[in-house]
Amino acid sequence: MPGIDLIAILAGAGVMLGGSIVGGLIYGIGLAADMGSDEETPESPVLSRSTITQLVILSVLCAALGGAVTGQMASNAPVTNALGVGILALALSFIPVRDLSRRVSILTGLASIPAAALGALLVT
C-alpha cells in the first residue's frame, strides 16, 4: 500500500513497548518500595484508582512516543503510519491483564490511537 511504511510502524511499536516496559519496571520498583514502608495502609496500593490512572497515563504517553518515532521515520503520511502504532496498541489491549478490568484496558487502547496520531503531529 502506498504511504504505509512498515519499518516505521514496527520501530514506533518497539519504542512504545520498550517505553512501557521500562516505565512499568520503574513504577513497579517505586510501588514495591512504597509498600515496604513502615506505614499501615488500609487498602492495597496495587488496585487503587490512582495507581490505575497512573498506569493508563504511562501507556498513553508511550503510545504518543511511539507515534512520534513513527511520524519522524515515515516520510510519506506520518500520521497514517502513527495510527498503525495506535491500532497495534488497541490490539494489544485485548490481552488479559491480571488485576486490571477489561474496560480500563480497552479504553486505554482506544485512547492510544489519537495519542499516537498526536505524537506524529507534534514532530512533523
PyMOL commands that set and color helices and strands:
alter all, ss='L'
color gray80, all
select helices_A, chain A and resi 6-35+49-73+78-92+102-123
alter helices_A, ss='H'
color red, helices_A
deselect
rebuild
show_as cartoon
